[in-house]
Amino acid sequence: MASSNLSTMNFSILVLTLLLATSHPKVAAARNLLESTLPKLEVPQLPKSELPPLPQFPNIPKPTLPEFPKPELSPLPKPEFPKVPELPKPEVPKIP
């Protein structure tokens, strides 16, 4: 049991070491690309586009709505709740 865990750990350390060792040349190459001076390319200017004007719609008169009477609600009766008996409050001893 212990030997299989040890070999797994050794394998993972080996893989990690190989990954770290191979990443150095990539970083160096990327640094060389960033530090080198490349000729700047000219970007062509696009013509400014203009949108056509929005169409004009004729004004439509608003229809008049008849006034409706407000409904009056009768007052609701108040509900009667049953009386709940009062329970005695427990006495809590005071802490000195």
Phi and psi restraints in degrees (range 20) as a CNS / XPLOR table:
assign (resid 1 and name C) (resid 2 and name N)
       (resid 2 and name CA) (resid 2 and name C) 1.0 -67.5 20.0 2
assign (resid 2 and name N) (resid 2 and name CA)
       (resid 2 and name C) (resid 3 and name N) 1.0 -33.4 20.0 2
assign (resid 2 and name C) (resid 3 and name N)
       (resid 3 and name CA) (resid 3 and name C) 1.0 -70.6 20.0 2
assign (resid 3 and name N) (resid 3 and name CA)
       (resid 3 and name C) (resid 4 and name N) 1.0 -33.5 20.0 2
assign (resid 3 and name C) (resid 4 and name N)
       (resid 4 and name CA) (resid 4 and name C) 1.0 -70.6 20.0 2
assign (resid 4 and name N) (resid 4 and name CA)
       (resid 4 and name C) (resid 5 and name N) 1.0 -36.3 20.0 2
assign (resid 4 and name C) (resid 5 and name N)
       (resid 5 and name CA) (resid 5 and name C) 1.0 -68.5 20.0 2
assign (resid 5 and name N) (resid 5 and name CA)
       (resid 5 and name C) (resid 6 and name N) 1.0 -37.4 20.0 2
assign (resid 5 and name C) (resid 6 and name N)
       (resid 6 and name CA) (resid 6 and name C) 1.0 -67.3 20.0 2
assign (resid 6 and name N) (resid 6 and name CA)
       (resid 6 and name C) (resid 7 and name N) 1.0 -40.0 20.0 2
assign (resid 6 and name C) (resid 7 and name N)
       (resid 7 and name CA) (resid 7 and name C) 1.0 -68.8 20.0 2
assign (resid 7 and name N) (resid 7 and name CA)
       (resid 7 and name C) (resid 8 and name N) 1.0 -34.8 20.0 2
assign (resid 7 and name C) (resid 8 and name N)
       (resid 8 and name CA) (resid 8 and name C) 1.0 -65.3 20.0 2
assign (resid 8 and name N) (resid 8 and name CA)
       (resid 8 and name C) (resid 9 and name N) 1.0 -40.9 20.0 2
assign (resid 8 and name C) (resid 9 and name N)
       (resid 9 and name CA) (resid 9 and name C) 1.0 -67.1 20.0 2
assign (resid 9 and name N) (resid 9 and name CA)
       (resid 9 and name C) (resid 10 and name N) 1.0 -41.3 20.0 2
assign (resid 9 and name C) (resid 10 and name N)
       (resid 10 and name CA) (resid 10 and name C) 1.0 -63.4 20.0 2
assign (resid 10 and name N) (resid 10 and name CA)
       (resid 10 and name C) (resid 11 and name N) 1.0 -39.9 20.0 2
assign (resid 10 and name C) (resid 11 and name N)
       (resid 11 and name CA) (resid 11 and name C) 1.0 -64.5 20.0 2
assign (resid 11 and name N) (resid 11 and name CA)
       (resid 11 and name C) (resid 12 and name N) 1.0 -42.7 20.0 2
assign (resid 11 and name C) (resid 12 and name N)
       (resid 12 and name CA) (resid 12 and name C) 1.0 -67.1 20.0 2
assign (resid 12 and name N) (resid 12 and name CA)
       (resid 12 and name C) (resid 13 and name N) 1.0 -35.8 20.0 2
assign (resid 12 and name C) (resid 13 and name N)
       (resid 13 and name CA) (resid 13 and name C) 1.0 -67.7 20.0 2
assign (resid 13 and name N) (resid 13 and name CA)
       (resid 13 and name C) (resid 14 and name N) 1.0 -37.9 20.0 2
assign (resid 13 and name C) (resid 14 and name N)
       (resid 14 and name CA) (resid 14 and name C) 1.0 -64.1 20.0 2
assign (resid 14 and name N) (resid 14 and name CA)
       (resid 14 and name C) (resid 15 and name N) 1.0 -44.8 20.0 2
assign (resid 14 and name C) (resid 15 and name N)
       (resid 15 and name CA) (resid 15 and name C) 1.0 -63.4 20.0 2
assign (resid 15 and name N) (resid 15 and name CA)
       (resid 15 and name C) (resid 16 and name N) 1.0 -42.9 20.0 2
assign (resid 15 and name C) (resid 16 and name N)
       (resid 16 and name CA) (resid 16 and name C) 1.0 -62.4 20.0 2
assign (resid 16 and name N) (resid 16 and name CA)
       (resid 16 and name C) (resid 17 and name N) 1.0 -41.4 20.0 2
assign (resid 16 and name C) (resid 17 and name N)
       (resid 17 and name CA) (resid 17 and name C) 1.0 -64.6 20.0 2
assign (resid 17 and name N) (resid 17 and name CA)
       (resid 17 and name C) (resid 18 and name N) 1.0 -42.5 20.0 2
assign (resid 17 and name C) (resid 18 and name N)
       (resid 18 and name CA) (resid 18 and name C) 1.0 -65.2 20.0 2
assign (resid 18 and name N) (resid 18 and name CA)
       (resid 18 and name C) (resid 19 and name N) 1.0 -39.4 20.0 2
assign (resid 18 and name C) (resid 19 and name N)
       (resid 19 and name CA) (resid 19 and name C) 1.0 -65.0 20.0 2
assign (resid 19 and name N) (resid 19 and name CA)
       (resid 19 and name C) (resid 20 and name N) 1.0 -41.4 20.0 2
assign (resid 19 and name C) (resid 20 and name N)
       (resid 20 and name CA) (resid 20 and name C) 1.0 -68.3 20.0 2
assign (resid 20 and name N) (resid 20 and name CA)
       (resid 20 and name C) (resid 21 and name N) 1.0 -35.1 20.0 2
assign (resid 20 and name C) (resid 21 and name N)
       (resid 21 and name CA) (resid 21 and name C) 1.0 -70.2 20.0 2
assign (resid 21 and name N) (resid 21 and name CA)
       (resid 21 and name C) (resid 22 and name N) 1.0 -33.4 20.0 2
assign (resid 21 and name C) (resid 22 and name N)
       (resid 22 and name CA) (resid 22 and name C) 1.0 -84.7 20.0 2
assign (resid 22 and name N) (resid 22 and name CA)
       (resid 22 and name C) (resid 23 and name N) 1.0 -12.8 20.0 2
assign (resid 22 and name C) (resid 23 and name N)
       (resid 23 and name CA) (resid 23 and name C) 1.0 -81.8 20.0 2
assign (resid 23 and name N) (resid 23 and name CA)
       (resid 23 and name C) (resid 24 and name N) 1.0 -19.2 20.0 2
assign (resid 23 and name C) (resid 24 and name N)
       (resid 24 and name CA) (resid 24 and name C) 1.0 -62.9 20.0 2
assign (resid 24 and name N) (resid 24 and name CA)
       (resid 24 and name C) (resid 25 and name N) 1.0 -47.6 20.0 2
assign (resid 24 and name C) (resid 25 and name N)
       (resid 25 and name CA) (resid 25 and name C) 1.0 -63.1 20.0 2
assign (resid 25 and name N) (resid 25 and name CA)
       (resid 25 and name C) (resid 26 and name N) 1.0 -32.2 20.0 2
assign (resid 25 and name C) (resid 26 and name N)
       (resid 26 and name CA) (resid 26 and name C) 1.0 -67.0 20.0 2
assign (resid 26 and name N) (resid 26 and name CA)
       (resid 26 and name C) (resid 27 and name N) 1.0 -40.0 20.0 2
assign (resid 26 and name C) (resid 27 and name N)
       (resid 27 and name CA) (resid 27 and name C) 1.0 -66.9 20.0 2
assign (resid 27 and name N) (resid 27 and name CA)
       (resid 27 and name C) (resid 28 and name N) 1.0 -40.6 20.0 2
assign (resid 27 and name C) (resid 28 and name N)
       (resid 28 and name CA) (resid 28 and name C) 1.0 -65.4 20.0 2
assign (resid 28 and name N) (resid 28 and name CA)
       (resid 28 and name C) (resid 29 and name N) 1.0 -40.0 20.0 2
assign (resid 28 and name C) (resid 29 and name N)
       (resid 29 and name CA) (resid 29 and name C) 1.0 -67.3 20.0 2
assign (resid 29 and name N) (resid 29 and name CA)
       (resid 29 and name C) (resid 30 and name N) 1.0 -38.8 20.0 2
assign (resid 29 and name C) (resid 30 and name N)
       (resid 30 and name CA) (resid 30 and name C) 1.0 -65.9 20.0 2
assign (resid 30 and name N) (resid 30 and name CA)
       (resid 30 and name C) (resid 31 and name N) 1.0 -37.8 20.0 2
assign (resid 30 and name C) (resid 31 and name N)
       (resid 31 and name CA) (resid 31 and name C) 1.0 -65.2 20.0 2
assign (resid 31 and name N) (resid 31 and name CA)
       (resid 31 and name C) (resid 32 and name N) 1.0 -39.0 20.0 2
assign (resid 31 and name C) (resid 32 and name N)
       (resid 32 and name CA) (resid 32 and name C) 1.0 -64.1 20.0 2
assign (resid 32 and name N) (resid 32 and name CA)
       (resid 32 and name C) (resid 33 and name N) 1.0 -38.8 20.0 2
assign (resid 32 and name C) (resid 33 and name N)
       (resid 33 and name CA) (resid 33 and name C) 1.0 -66.9 20.0 2
assign (resid 33 and name N) (resid 33 and name CA)
       (resid 33 and name C) (resid 34 and name N) 1.0 -38.4 20.0 2
assign (resid 33 and name C) (resid 34 and name N)
       (resid 34 and name CA) (resid 34 and name C) 1.0 -70.3 20.0 2
assign (resid 34 and name N) (resid 34 and name CA)
       (resid 34 and name C) (resid 35 and name N) 1.0 -36.4 20.0 2
assign (resid 34 and name C) (resid 35 and name N)
       (resid 35 and name CA) (resid 35 and name C) 1.0 -83.0 20.0 2
assign (resid 35 and name N) (resid 35 and name CA)
       (resid 35 and name C) (resid 36 and name N) 1.0 -18.1 20.0 2
assign (resid 35 and name C) (resid 36 and name N)
       (resid 36 and name CA) (resid 36 and name C) 1.0 -74.2 20.0 2
assign (resid 36 and name N) (resid 36 and name CA)
       (resid 36 and name C) (resid 37 and name N) 1.0 150.8 20.0 2
assign (resid 36 and name C) (resid 37 and name N)
       (resid 37 and name CA) (resid 37 and name C) 1.0 -96.7 20.0 2
assign (resid 37 and name N) (resid 37 and name CA)
       (resid 37 and name C) (resid 38 and name N) 1.0 118.7 20.0 2
assign (resid 37 and name C) (resid 38 and name N)
       (resid 38 and name CA) (resid 38 and name C) 1.0 -106.2 20.0 2
assign (resid 38 and name N) (resid 38 and name CA)
       (resid 38 and name C) (resid 39 and name N) 1.0 147.2 20.0 2
assign (resid 38 and name C) (resid 39 and name N)
       (resid 39 and name CA) (resid 39 and name C) 1.0 -66.7 20.0 2
assign (resid 39 and name N) (resid 39 and name CA)
       (resid 39 and name C) (resid 40 and name N) 1.0 137.9 20.0 2
assign (resid 39 and name C) (resid 40 and name N)
       (resid 40 and name CA) (resid 40 and name C) 1.0 -80.1 20.0 2
assign (resid 40 and name N) (resid 40 and name CA)
       (resid 40 and name C) (resid 41 and name N) 1.0 133.1 20.0 2
assign (resid 40 and name C) (resid 41 and name N)
       (resid 41 and name CA) (resid 41 and name C) 1.0 -86.1 20.0 2
assign (resid 41 and name N) (resid 41 and name CA)
       (resid 41 and name C) (resid 42 and name N) 1.0 141.5 20.0 2
assign (resid 41 and name C) (resid 42 and name N)
       (resid 42 and name CA) (resid 42 and name C) 1.0 -85.6 20.0 2
assign (resid 42 and name N) (resid 42 and name CA)
       (resid 42 and name C) (resid 43 and name N) 1.0 132.3 20.0 2
assign (resid 42 and name C) (resid 43 and name N)
       (resid 43 and name CA) (resid 43 and name C) 1.0 -93.9 20.0 2
assign (resid 43 and name N) (resid 43 and name CA)
       (resid 43 and name C) (resid 44 and name N) 1.0 126.7 20.0 2
assign (resid 43 and name C) (resid 44 and name N)
       (resid 44 and name CA) (resid 44 and name C) 1.0 -68.2 20.0 2
assign (resid 44 and name N) (resid 44 and name CA)
       (resid 44 and name C) (resid 45 and name N) 1.0 142.2 20.0 2
assign (resid 44 and name C) (resid 45 and name N)
       (resid 45 and name CA) (resid 45 and name C) 1.0 -82.3 20.0 2
assign (resid 45 and name N) (resid 45 and name CA)
       (resid 45 and name C) (resid 46 and name N) 1.0 130.7 20.0 2
assign (resid 45 and name C) (resid 46 and name N)
       (resid 46 and name CA) (resid 46 and name C) 1.0 -87.5 20.0 2
assign (resid 46 and name N) (resid 46 and name CA)
       (resid 46 and name C) (resid 47 and name N) 1.0 145.9 20.0 2
assign (resid 46 and name C) (resid 47 and name N)
       (resid 47 and name CA) (resid 47 and name C) 1.0 -68.5 20.0 2
assign (resid 47 and name N) (resid 47 and name CA)
       (resid 47 and name C) (resid 48 and name N) 1.0 145.8 20.0 2
assign (resid 47 and name C) (resid 48 and name N)
       (resid 48 and name CA) (resid 48 and name C) 1.0 -73.3 20.0 2
assign (resid 48 and name N) (resid 48 and name CA)
       (resid 48 and name C) (resid 49 and name N) 1.0 126.8 20.0 2
assign (resid 48 and name C) (resid 49 and name N)
       (resid 49 and name CA) (resid 49 and name C) 1.0 -89.7 20.0 2
assign (resid 49 and name N) (resid 49 and name CA)
       (resid 49 and name C) (resid 50 and name N) 1.0 145.9 20.0 2
assign (resid 49 and name C) (resid 50 and name N)
       (resid 50 and name CA) (resid 50 and name C) 1.0 -122.1 20.0 2
assign (resid 50 and name N) (resid 50 and name CA)
       (resid 50 and name C) (resid 51 and name N) 1.0 137.2 20.0 2
assign (resid 50 and name C) (resid 51 and name N)
       (resid 51 and name CA) (resid 51 and name C) 1.0 -85.1 20.0 2
assign (resid 51 and name N) (resid 51 and name CA)
       (resid 51 and name C) (resid 52 and name N) 1.0 146.5 20.0 2
assign (resid 51 and name C) (resid 52 and name N)
       (resid 52 and name CA) (resid 52 and name C) 1.0 -70.2 20.0 2
assign (resid 52 and name N) (resid 52 and name CA)
       (resid 52 and name C) (resid 53 and name N) 1.0 154.9 20.0 2
assign (resid 52 and name C) (resid 53 and name N)
       (resid 53 and name CA) (resid 53 and name C) 1.0 -66.3 20.0 2
assign (resid 53 and name N) (resid 53 and name CA)
       (resid 53 and name C) (resid 54 and name N) 1.0 151.1 20.0 2
assign (resid 53 and name C) (resid 54 and name N)
       (resid 54 and name CA) (resid 54 and name C) 1.0 -72.0 20.0 2
assign (resid 54 and name N) (resid 54 and name CA)
       (resid 54 and name C) (resid 55 and name N) 1.0 145.0 20.0 2
assign (resid 54 and name C) (resid 55 and name N)
       (resid 55 and name CA) (resid 55 and name C) 1.0 -70.3 20.0 2
assign (resid 55 and name N) (resid 55 and name CA)
       (resid 55 and name C) (resid 56 and name N) 1.0 147.3 20.0 2
assign (resid 55 and name C) (resid 56 and name N)
       (resid 56 and name CA) (resid 56 and name C) 1.0 -94.6 20.0 2
assign (resid 56 and name N) (resid 56 and name CA)
       (resid 56 and name C) (resid 57 and name N) 1.0 129.6 20.0 2
assign (resid 56 and name C) (resid 57 and name N)
       (resid 57 and name CA) (resid 57 and name C) 1.0 -104.2 20.0 2
assign (resid 57 and name N) (resid 57 and name CA)
       (resid 57 and name C) (resid 58 and name N) 1.0 145.0 20.0 2
assign (resid 57 and name C) (resid 58 and name N)
       (resid 58 and name CA) (resid 58 and name C) 1.0 -71.0 20.0 2
assign (resid 58 and name N) (resid 58 and name CA)
       (resid 58 and name C) (resid 59 and name N) 1.0 149.4 20.0 2
assign (resid 58 and name C) (resid 59 and name N)
       (resid 59 and name CA) (resid 59 and name C) 1.0 -75.3 20.0 2
assign (resid 59 and name N) (resid 59 and name CA)
       (resid 59 and name C) (resid 60 and name N) 1.0 130.1 20.0 2
assign (resid 59 and name C) (resid 60 and name N)
       (resid 60 and name CA) (resid 60 and name C) 1.0 -102.8 20.0 2
assign (resid 60 and name N) (resid 60 and name CA)
       (resid 60 and name C) (resid 61 and name N) 1.0 130.2 20.0 2
assign (resid 60 and name C) (resid 61 and name N)
       (resid 61 and name CA) (resid 61 and name C) 1.0 -66.8 20.0 2
assign (resid 61 and name N) (resid 61 and name CA)
       (resid 61 and name C) (resid 62 and name N) 1.0 143.6 20.0 2
assign (resid 61 and name C) (resid 62 and name N)
       (resid 62 and name CA) (resid 62 and name C) 1.0 -79.1 20.0 2
assign (resid 62 and name N) (resid 62 and name CA)
       (resid 62 and name C) (resid 63 and name N) 1.0 137.0 20.0 2
assign (resid 62 and name C) (resid 63 and name N)
       (resid 63 and name CA) (resid 63 and name C) 1.0 -74.5 20.0 2
assign (resid 63 and name N) (resid 63 and name CA)
       (resid 63 and name C) (resid 64 and name N) 1.0 146.3 20.0 2
assign (resid 63 and name C) (resid 64 and name N)
       (resid 64 and name CA) (resid 64 and name C) 1.0 -88.1 20.0 2
assign (resid 64 and name N) (resid 64 and name CA)
       (resid 64 and name C) (resid 65 and name N) 1.0 133.8 20.0 2
assign (resid 64 and name C) (resid 65 and name N)
       (resid 65 and name CA) (resid 65 and name C) 1.0 -100.1 20.0 2
assign (resid 65 and name N) (resid 65 and name CA)
       (resid 65 and name C) (resid 66 and name N) 1.0 140.4 20.0 2
assign (resid 65 and name C) (resid 66 and name N)
       (resid 66 and name CA) (resid 66 and name C) 1.0 -70.0 20.0 2
assign (resid 66 and name N) (resid 66 and name CA)
       (resid 66 and name C) (resid 67 and name N) 1.0 147.9 20.0 2
assign (resid 66 and name C) (resid 67 and name N)
       (resid 67 and name CA) (resid 67 and name C) 1.0 -81.7 20.0 2
assign (resid 67 and name N) (resid 67 and name CA)
       (resid 67 and name C) (resid 68 and name N) 1.0 130.5 20.0 2
assign (resid 67 and name C) (resid 68 and name N)
       (resid 68 and name CA) (resid 68 and name C) 1.0 -97.0 20.0 2
assign (resid 68 and name N) (resid 68 and name CA)
       (resid 68 and name C) (resid 69 and name N) 1.0 142.4 20.0 2
assign (resid 68 and name C) (resid 69 and name N)
       (resid 69 and name CA) (resid 69 and name C) 1.0 -71.1 20.0 2
assign (resid 69 and name N) (resid 69 and name CA)
       (resid 69 and name C) (resid 70 and name N) 1.0 146.1 20.0 2
assign (resid 69 and name C) (resid 70 and name N)
       (resid 70 and name CA) (resid 70 and name C) 1.0 -77.3 20.0 2
assign (resid 70 and name N) (resid 70 and name CA)
       (resid 70 and name C) (resid 71 and name N) 1.0 131.1 20.0 2
assign (resid 70 and name C) (resid 71 and name N)
       (resid 71 and name CA) (resid 71 and name C) 1.0 -74.7 20.0 2
assign (resid 71 and name N) (resid 71 and name CA)
       (resid 71 and name C) (resid 72 and name N) 1.0 137.9 20.0 2
assign (resid 71 and name C) (resid 72 and name N)
       (resid 72 and name CA) (resid 72 and name C) 1.0 -103.2 20.0 2
assign (resid 72 and name N) (resid 72 and name CA)
       (resid 72 and name C) (resid 73 and name N) 1.0 128.6 20.0 2
assign (resid 72 and name C) (resid 73 and name N)
       (resid 73 and name CA) (resid 73 and name C) 1.0 -95.7 20.0 2
assign (resid 73 and name N) (resid 73 and name CA)
       (resid 73 and name C) (resid 74 and name N) 1.0 139.6 20.0 2
assign (resid 73 and name C) (resid 74 and name N)
       (resid 74 and name CA) (resid 74 and name C) 1.0 -74.2 20.0 2
assign (resid 74 and name N) (resid 74 and name CA)
       (resid 74 and name C) (resid 75 and name N) 1.0 148.5 20.0 2
assign (resid 74 and name C) (resid 75 and name N)
       (resid 75 and name CA) (resid 75 and name C) 1.0 -65.0 20.0 2
assign (resid 75 and name N) (resid 75 and name CA)
       (resid 75 and name C) (resid 76 and name N) 1.0 140.0 20.0 2
assign (resid 75 and name C) (resid 76 and name N)
       (resid 76 and name CA) (resid 76 and name C) 1.0 -80.4 20.0 2
assign (resid 76 and name N) (resid 76 and name CA)
       (resid 76 and name C) (resid 77 and name N) 1.0 143.7 20.0 2
assign (resid 76 and name C) (resid 77 and name N)
       (resid 77 and name CA) (resid 77 and name C) 1.0 -71.3 20.0 2
assign (resid 77 and name N) (resid 77 and name CA)
       (resid 77 and name C) (resid 78 and name N) 1.0 145.2 20.0 2
assign (resid 77 and name C) (resid 78 and name N)
       (resid 78 and name CA) (resid 78 and name C) 1.0 -77.9 20.0 2
assign (resid 78 and name N) (resid 78 and name CA)
       (resid 78 and name C) (resid 79 and name N) 1.0 135.7 20.0 2
assign (resid 78 and name C) (resid 79 and name N)
       (resid 79 and name CA) (resid 79 and name C) 1.0 -74.3 20.0 2
assign (resid 79 and name N) (resid 79 and name CA)
       (resid 79 and name C) (resid 80 and name N) 1.0 148.4 20.0 2
assign (resid 79 and name C) (resid 80 and name N)
       (resid 80 and name CA) (resid 80 and name C) 1.0 -101.2 20.0 2
assign (resid 80 and name N) (resid 80 and name CA)
       (resid 80 and name C) (resid 81 and name N) 1.0 123.7 20.0 2
assign (resid 80 and name C) (resid 81 and name N)
       (resid 81 and name CA) (resid 81 and name C) 1.0 -96.5 20.0 2
assign (resid 81 and name N) (resid 81 and name CA)
       (resid 81 and name C) (resid 82 and name N) 1.0 142.1 20.0 2
assign (resid 81 and name C) (resid 82 and name N)
       (resid 82 and name CA) (resid 82 and name C) 1.0 -70.8 20.0 2
assign (resid 82 and name N) (resid 82 and name CA)
       (resid 82 and name C) (resid 83 and name N) 1.0 148.8 20.0 2
assign (resid 82 and name C) (resid 83 and name N)
       (resid 83 and name CA) (resid 83 and name C) 1.0 -77.5 20.0 2
assign (resid 83 and name N) (resid 83 and name CA)
       (resid 83 and name C) (resid 84 and name N) 1.0 134.1 20.0 2
assign (resid 83 and name C) (resid 84 and name N)
       (resid 84 and name CA) (resid 84 and name C) 1.0 -98.7 20.0 2
assign (resid 84 and name N) (resid 84 and name CA)
       (resid 84 and name C) (resid 85 and name N) 1.0 129.5 20.0 2
assign (resid 84 and name C) (resid 85 and name N)
       (resid 85 and name CA) (resid 85 and name C) 1.0 -67.1 20.0 2
assign (resid 85 and name N) (resid 85 and name CA)
       (resid 85 and name C) (resid 86 and name N) 1.0 141.4 20.0 2
assign (resid 85 and name C) (resid 86 and name N)
       (resid 86 and name CA) (resid 86 and name C) 1.0 -79.4 20.0 2
assign (resid 86 and name N) (resid 86 and name CA)
       (resid 86 and name C) (resid 87 and name N) 1.0 134.4 20.0 2
assign (resid 86 and name C) (resid 87 and name N)
       (resid 87 and name CA) (resid 87 and name C) 1.0 -93.8 20.0 2
assign (resid 87 and name N) (resid 87 and name CA)
       (resid 87 and name C) (resid 88 and name N) 1.0 143.6 20.0 2
assign (resid 87 and name C) (resid 88 and name N)
       (resid 88 and name CA) (resid 88 and name C) 1.0 -68.6 20.0 2
assign (resid 88 and name N) (resid 88 and name CA)
       (resid 88 and name C) (resid 89 and name N) 1.0 140.3 20.0 2
assign (resid 88 and name C) (resid 89 and name N)
       (resid 89 and name CA) (resid 89 and name C) 1.0 -78.8 20.0 2
assign (resid 89 and name N) (resid 89 and name CA)
       (resid 89 and name C) (resid 90 and name N) 1.0 134.2 20.0 2
assign (resid 89 and name C) (resid 90 and name N)
       (resid 90 and name CA) (resid 90 and name C) 1.0 -73.1 20.0 2
assign (resid 90 and name N) (resid 90 and name CA)
       (resid 90 and name C) (resid 91 and name N) 1.0 143.5 20.0 2
assign (resid 90 and name C) (resid 91 and name N)
       (resid 91 and name CA) (resid 91 and name C) 1.0 -88.7 20.0 2
assign (resid 91 and name N) (resid 91 and name CA)
       (resid 91 and name C) (resid 92 and name N) 1.0 128.1 20.0 2
assign (resid 91 and name C) (resid 92 and name N)
       (resid 92 and name CA) (resid 92 and name C) 1.0 -101.2 20.0 2
assign (resid 92 and name N) (resid 92 and name CA)
       (resid 92 and name C) (resid 93 and name N) 1.0 127.0 20.0 2
assign (resid 92 and name C) (resid 93 and name N)
       (resid 93 and name CA) (resid 93 and name C) 1.0 -67.8 20.0 2
assign (resid 93 and name N) (resid 93 and name CA)
       (resid 93 and name C) (resid 94 and name N) 1.0 142.1 20.0 2
assign (resid 93 and name C) (resid 94 and name N)
       (resid 94 and name CA) (resid 94 and name C) 1.0 -78.4 20.0 2
assign (resid 94 and name N) (resid 94 and name CA)
       (resid 94 and name C) (resid 95 and name N) 1.0 140.5 20.0 2
assign (resid 94 and name C) (resid 95 and name N)
       (resid 95 and name CA) (resid 95 and name C) 1.0 -90.3 20.0 2
assign (resid 95 and name N) (resid 95 and name CA)
       (resid 95 and name C) (resid 96 and name N) 1.0 124.6 20.0 2
